[in-house]
Amino acid sequence: MLGDYRVRQREYLLEISRALTAQLKLDELLRMVLEAAAEILAGQAGLIALREPDGRFSIRASYGLPRALLPYFTPLLTDIPDDADLGRFRIPGLGEKLGRIAAQLGLRLQQVVALPMVIKRELIGVLFVFRAYGARFTVNDRQILASFADQAAIAVYNAQLYERLLQEKRRLDAILEYSADGVLILDGGLRIMVFNRALSQMSGWPSYEAIGRLHDEVVRWARLDTELDLSSAIAGGWPLPSAAPLYVEGDMRRRTGGTVSVGITYAPLFDREGRLVNIIANVRDITRFREAEEIKSTFISVISHELKTPVALIKGYADTLLREDASWDPAVMRESLTVIVEEAERLNHLIDNLLDASRLQAGALPMEIDQVDLSALAERVAARFRTQTQKHEISVRFPPRFPVVDGDPRRLEQVLDNLVSNAIKYSPQGGRIEIRGRWTDDEVIVTVSDEGMGIPPAEQARVFERFFRGTRARQQRVPGTGLGLYLSQAIVKAHGGRMWVESTPGAGSAFSFALPRRQPA
């Protein structure tokens, strides 16, 4: 009989050991361990409690007990010592606690044995087996149970290690998937293994279509700014010493059409024998950086040109008037001084615009709110510009009793000045310029239209950008800094309004802004 008992014990332990290598579901393995331990020790019920991160113990597996009764057994989990030594492990008053629980629930449980589950000298849990008859657990019983406790500890350790690996994988997958930069992972044959969401948006390739393709099928260059692309660089082995990354920059073709400016850093991963296993690529959209560089270059070019012209005129007229070998009549002097004043005002206007742009960047554009009659403001602006052009007919059309708005009259006049000035500059052949107003229940709308060169559709979305100058403006050398519309839109937005453009190339443009209507008190 004893021999059969030992054989069954070994069979149970072998079965559990096989299960440990077959699956890593912690709760299922704990249940198997507990059932086998209870059966081999002729127990009627059992529990396995695991230590939580905060140090408390909680029941994770049960045998022979309804789930609804498990909370009543929590007193057994108190006073568990930290001593993981099997010979000294004792839970004080364990038998008395079981007696009280059994009497409260009407259960016929009389004996209990509890053994520690230990991994690397650390107590991670306790295995309990209960009997419904009076025979005490022997030293041999405790030794047998210790084997099952060891198996349970191994199960817990492996499952927790597996869970941590899964958690780290999920975390890494989330980081890769939701990274703001594109992430591309290639195998040694340059086939795509990972292709994240940001890269999918950049390239126009859905990740499920990109994965499995060769790198060069997806990453195709319209223009390359560096000497080599990836395939050329690694044709004879990784091109850089000490596994240093390779940087490639240029305009990548999008699958859906067009290009996007990107910088790609390729980092190699080698095995112990020095073979290339993977290449991890970080793909960054550098369109904004290039636009910033272009804006910087445009700013320097435009500002230097806009400053040079008035300064040259002022200096030229002043030098002429200061000549000691000439005598100027009053009319010539007045004309020369008028040019000097006009160019000084032009310089002052340019400086004011630059200061406003700087304040706007700092979020501190000053405003002085008052009641504004936009129809009267439009008449004043139109009258001022009529004296500056002979080619244009400037008209104002506002309906009677046009609603007043709450706003900064000086800033709103600045908006109209910019719009009318642009209408004159961008219709060099002349034509009709109209300032008209209308209103709805919620807002008042002012439109300045011209019959000039118009704006190409591709550029209409960018006309309000800082320092932006359209292609035709640059080709025809129309003066300006590209700040007027940028500041105008900022002023309108500061009033809680909106601004937009409608234009047909060759037929003119209409710039409109809407401001909230003043609500009656």
Secondary structure, 3 states (H helix, E strand, C coil): CHHHHHHHHHHHHHHHHHHHHHCCCHHHHHHHHHHHHHHHCCCCEEEEEEECCCCCEEEEEEECCCHHHHHHHHHHHCCCCCCCCCCCCCCCCHHHHHHHHHHHHCCCCCEEEEEEEEECCEEEEEEEEEECCCCCCCHHHHHHHHHHHHHHHHHHHHHHHHHHHHHHHHHHHHHHHHCCCEEEEEECCCEEEEECHHHHHHHCCCHHHHCCCEHHHHCCEEEECCCCCHHHHCCCCCCCHHHCCEEEEEEEECCCCCEEEEEEEEEEEECCCCCEEEEEEEEEECHHHHHHHHHHHHHHHHHHHHHHHHHHHHHHHHHHHCCCCCCCCHHHHHHHHHHHHHHHHHHHHHHHHHHHHHHHHCCCCCCCCEEECHHHHHHHHHHHHHCCCCCEEEEEECCCCCCCEEECHHHHHHHHHHHHHHHHHCCCCCEEEEEEEEECCCEEEEEEECCCCCCCHHHHCCCCCCCCCCHHHHHCCCCCCCCHHHHHHHHHHHCCCEEEEEEECCCEEEEEEEEECCCCC
